[in-house]
């Protein structure tokens, strides 16, 4: 598991530690806005809401990519 984490840390290294919703969508391969907001609202990824923007932590995105939920949805990262 640690090997996979390092892989995604390297893959996402060009992104800042905290990203906006648009960048989050891009990091997960261009997922839709509604689905991205659902992931945030269901607390699948750690975030901070500062009106009117969601700020999502890169480490939380990596945690989500390594999660069972991500695998069950058969999503693919397309960085």
C-alpha positions as CSV (number, residue, x, y, z in Angstrom):
1,X,0.0,0.0,0.0
2,X,2.8,2.4,0.8
3,X,4.2,1.9,-2.7
4,X,0.9,3.0,-4.2
5,X,0.8,6.0,-2.0
6,X,4.3,7.1,-3.1
7,X,3.2,6.6,-6.7
8,X,0.3,9.0,-6.4
9,X,2.3,11.5,-4.4
10,X,4.8,11.6,-7.3
11,X,1.9,11.7,-9.8
12,X,0.2,14.6,-8.0
13,X,3.5,16.4,-7.1
14,X,2.8,19.3,-9.6
15,X,-0.4,20.2,-7.7
16,X,-0.4,22.4,-4.5
17,X,-1.2,20.8,-1.1
18,X,-4.8,22.3,-1.3
19,X,-6.7,22.5,-4.5
20,X,-10.0,24.0,-5.6
21,X,-13.0,21.9,-6.9
22,X,-12.0,22.4,-10.6
23,X,-8.5,21.1,-10.0
24,X,-9.9,18.2,-7.9
25,X,-12.1,17.2,-10.8
26,X,-9.1,17.4,-13.2
27,X,-6.9,15.3,-10.8
28,X,-9.6,12.5,-10.8
29,X,-9.6,12.3,-14.6
30,X,-12.2,14.9,-15.4
31,X,-15.1,13.8,-13.2
32,X,-18.3,15.8,-13.4
33,X,-19.0,18.8,-11.1
34,X,-22.0,17.1,-9.5
35,X,-20.1,13.9,-8.7
36,X,-17.2,15.9,-7.3
37,X,-19.5,18.0,-5.1
38,X,-21.2,14.7,-3.9
39,X,-17.8,13.3,-2.9
40,X,-17.1,16.5,-0.9
41,X,-20.6,16.6,0.7
42,X,-20.4,12.9,1.7
43,X,-17.0,13.6,3.3
44,X,-15.2,11.2,1.1
45,X,-12.4,13.7,0.9
46,X,-11.3,16.2,3.6
47,X,-12.0,19.7,2.6
48,X,-12.6,23.2,3.9
49,X,-15.5,25.4,2.7
50,X,-14.8,29.1,2.4
51,X,-17.7,30.7,0.6
52,X,-18.2,30.1,-2.2
53,X,-15.3,27.6,-2.7
54,X,-14.4,24.1,-1.6
55,X,-10.7,23.6,-0.8
56,X,-9.6,20.0,-0.9
57,X,-6.4,18.6,0.6
58,X,-4.1,16.7,-1.7
59,X,-3.4,14.0,0.9
60,X,-7.1,13.4,1.2
61,X,-7.4,13.0,-2.6
62,X,-4.6,10.4,-2.4
63,X,-6.5,8.6,0.4
64,X,-9.6,8.6,-1.7
65,X,-7.8,7.2,-4.7
66,X,-6.5,4.3,-2.6
67,X,-10.0,3.7,-1.0
68,X,-12.5,0.9,-1.7
69,X,-15.0,3.5,-2.8
70,X,-12.8,4.7,-5.6
71,X,-12.0,1.1,-6.7
72,X,-15.7,0.1,-6.7
73,X,-16.6,3.1,-9.0
74,X,-13.8,2.0,-11.4
75,X,-12.6,5.6,-11.8
76,X,-9.2,6.3,-13.4
77,X,-6.7,9.0,-12.7
78,X,-5.7,10.8,-15.9
79,X,-3.1,13.2,-14.9
